[in-house]
């Protein structure tokens, strides 16, 4: 998904989590420098196949029932056509796509078993806020497909660095500390002689 927003009437176009409200540029730029993937929700391990739980089956049944109810509602009471003026107003409000550097790429394991990557604005740190808990599967067409595992993998517009293992802080020995104290005492003595 590119992250662009389209005004459309079809229910097939996924736009979950891609609508943003602009803030001043310098605030967004500072936020981009401080993205920490640890603050993003992680559900299971999306790269591995998932054994569906009764809770997953129930969530999928509820989402399908809700979609069916909404489809019936719109079939019985179709919304009125928008005027060109209304469309222009909506385009002015929603028509600015978020830059790629503001989109977080997520790996999502769906109820159908397929693994997809989908983007959402970086300010959405939970799966529910980014995708409302489901997505349309581009491989098999299941819509909605409950998200059963997910992880944020990095910003779309920023090259990804391979994860590095954290180096364990090495505790200094007594000799190291004594050497550092002697060096600092020598520096203090030198500065006092200057005065």
Secondary structure as UniProt FT lines:
FT   TURN            11..12
FT   TURN            16..17
FT   HELIX           25..33
FT   HELIX           37..39
FT   TURN            46..47
FT   HELIX           54..76
FT   HELIX           84..94
FT   HELIX           100..102
FT   STRAND          103..110
FT   TURN            111..112
FT   STRAND          115..121
FT   TURN            122..123
FT   HELIX           127..131
FT   TURN            132..133
FT   STRAND          134..135
FT   TURN            138..140
FT   STRAND          145..155
FT   TURN            156..157
FT   HELIX           174..194
//
